Amino acid sequence: MTSRQAGRQPSTTQPLSAPCDQVEILMPRHISRVAPTKNTQYQHKPQHLIHNYYPKYCLRKIVLNAGGEEEDEPWTRAWQFCGVVKQWGFFFFFFFFFFFFFFFFFFFFFFFFFFFFFFFFFFFFFFFFFFFFFFFFFFFFFFFFFFFFFQLMP
């Protein structure tokens, strides 16, 4: 069914001279339902056809415009990054920031005679990982409550 037969305006993302402009673009495979609506009075207008779908196993907030094609906007990429942080933030924090640090301190002070000949190697290893994880999880601390707010959103 074309856009004229559906009674809606053609998509404005492509020029009107495109041969496939009047043809409905099929929705992706992971979209399995249509957004329910009670009001069908303004269905022919493109601004009322913008769907915001949240698939179950998709981290990115998929946005379909009136033509049925996905929009890759910076705020959708920010939503994808937020989804990654809110799922793996606790694992990254508790595993690297606690387990790795305390285990390395324990191994460094109580088993120092084991790697006396590898002192320069472990010295570089020590400073590299400590500086890296310190700045990396300080960023996680800064955005922790901000990402936890999105955990409550559907």
C-alpha positions as CSV (number, residue, x, y, z in Angstrom):
1,M,0.0,0.0,0.0
2,T,1.4,3.3,-1.0
3,S,1.4,6.5,1.1
4,R,-1.3,8.0,-1.1
5,Q,-3.6,5.0,-0.6
6,A,-3.0,5.2,3.2
7,G,-4.1,8.8,3.2
8,R,-0.9,10.2,4.6
9,Q,1.7,12.7,3.5
10,P,4.9,11.4,1.8
11,S,8.1,11.2,3.8
12,T,10.2,14.3,4.0
13,T,13.5,12.5,4.7
14,Q,13.9,11.8,1.0
15,P,13.3,14.1,-2.0
16,L,9.8,13.9,-3.5
17,S,11.3,12.8,-6.9
18,A,12.5,9.5,-5.4
19,P,10.8,6.5,-7.1
20,C,10.4,4.6,-3.8
21,D,9.0,7.6,-1.9
22,Q,5.4,6.6,-2.1
23,V,6.1,3.1,-1.0
24,E,5.8,2.0,2.6
25,I,9.1,0.8,4.0
26,L,8.9,-2.4,5.9
27,M,9.6,-2.3,9.6
28,P,12.6,-4.2,10.9
29,R,12.5,-7.8,12.1
30,H,12.8,-7.1,15.8
31,I,9.8,-4.8,15.8
32,S,7.0,-7.1,16.7
33,R,4.1,-4.8,17.7
34,V,2.4,-1.6,16.7
35,A,2.1,1.3,19.2
36,P,-1.6,1.2,20.4
37,T,-3.6,4.4,20.0
38,K,-7.1,5.4,20.8
39,N,-7.3,8.4,18.6
40,T,-7.3,7.8,14.8
41,Q,-8.3,11.4,14.0
42,Y,-4.8,12.6,13.1
43,Q,-3.3,9.4,11.7
44,H,-2.7,10.9,8.3
45,K,-0.3,13.5,9.6
46,P,3.4,12.5,9.8
47,Q,4.1,14.1,13.1
48,H,1.6,11.7,14.8
49,L,3.2,8.7,13.1
50,I,6.6,8.9,14.9
51,H,7.0,5.6,16.8
52,N,9.2,5.2,19.8
53,Y,9.7,1.4,20.2
54,Y,11.6,-0.3,23.0
55,P,12.5,-3.8,21.9
56,K,13.3,-6.3,24.7
57,Y,16.9,-7.2,23.9
58,C,17.9,-3.9,22.1
59,L,20.0,-1.3,24.0
60,R,19.3,1.4,21.5
61,K,16.1,3.4,21.5
62,I,14.8,2.8,18.0
63,V,13.0,5.8,16.5
64,L,11.0,5.3,13.2
65,N,9.9,8.4,11.3
66,A,6.8,8.7,9.1
67,G,8.5,6.7,6.3
68,G,9.2,3.8,8.6
69,E,13.0,4.2,8.5
70,E,15.2,4.4,11.6
71,E,16.7,7.6,12.7
72,D,20.2,7.5,14.1
73,E,20.4,10.7,16.2
74,P,22.9,11.6,18.8
75,W,20.4,11.4,21.6
76,T,19.6,7.8,20.5
77,R,23.4,7.0,20.7
78,A,23.4,8.6,24.2
79,W,20.5,6.3,25.1
80,Q,22.5,3.3,23.8
81,F,25.5,4.3,25.9
82,C,23.2,4.8,28.9
83,G,21.8,1.3,28.4
84,V,25.3,-0.1,28.3
85,V,26.3,1.6,31.6
86,K,23.1,0.7,33.5
87,Q,23.6,-2.9,32.6
88,W,27.4,-3.3,33.1
89,G,28.1,-0.5,35.6
90,F,27.8,-2.6,38.7
91,F,29.9,-5.4,37.3
92,F,32.7,-3.0,36.1
93,F,32.7,-1.2,39.4
94,F,32.6,-4.1,41.9
95,F,35.0,-6.3,39.9
96,F,37.7,-3.9,38.8
97,F,37.5,-1.2,41.4
98,F,37.4,-3.5,44.5
99,F,38.5,-7.0,43.6
100,F,41.4,-6.0,41.4
101,F,42.7,-3.3,43.6
102,F,42.6,-5.1,47.0
103,F,43.9,-8.3,45.4
104,F,46.8,-6.5,43.8
105,F,47.7,-4.7,47.1
106,F,47.6,-8.0,48.9
107,F,49.7,-9.7,46.3
108,F,52.2,-6.8,46.2
109,F,52.9,-6.5,50.0
110,F,52.7,-10.2,51.0
111,F,54.4,-11.8,48.0
112,F,57.0,-9.2,47.2
113,F,59.8,-11.8,47.3
114,F,58.2,-13.7,44.4
115,F,58.7,-11.0,41.8
116,F,61.8,-9.3,43.0
117,F,63.5,-9.9,39.7
118,F,60.4,-8.6,37.9
119,F,60.3,-5.4,39.8
120,F,60.3,-3.0,36.9
121,F,57.7,-5.0,35.1
122,F,55.3,-5.0,38.0
123,F,56.0,-1.3,38.7
124,F,54.9,-0.4,35.2
125,F,51.9,-2.8,35.5
126,F,51.0,-1.2,38.8
127,F,50.9,2.4,37.6
128,F,49.3,1.7,34.3
129,F,46.3,-0.2,35.7
130,F,45.9,2.1,38.6
131,F,45.8,5.3,36.6
132,F,43.6,3.8,33.9
133,F,40.9,2.4,36.3
134,F,41.0,5.4,38.5
135,F,40.0,7.9,35.8
136,F,37.7,5.3,34.1
137,F,35.6,4.6,37.2
138,F,35.7,8.2,38.4
139,F,33.7,8.8,35.2
140,F,31.3,6.1,36.3
141,F,30.9,7.6,39.8
142,F,30.1,11.0,38.2
143,F,27.3,9.6,36.0
144,F,26.1,6.9,38.4
145,F,22.9,8.4,39.7
146,F,22.2,9.9,36.3
147,F,22.2,6.4,34.7
148,F,20.3,5.0,37.6
149,F,17.5,7.3,36.8
150,F,17.1,5.7,33.4
151,Q,16.9,2.3,35.1
152,L,13.4,3.3,36.3
153,M,12.2,4.3,32.9
154,P,10.4,1.7,30.7
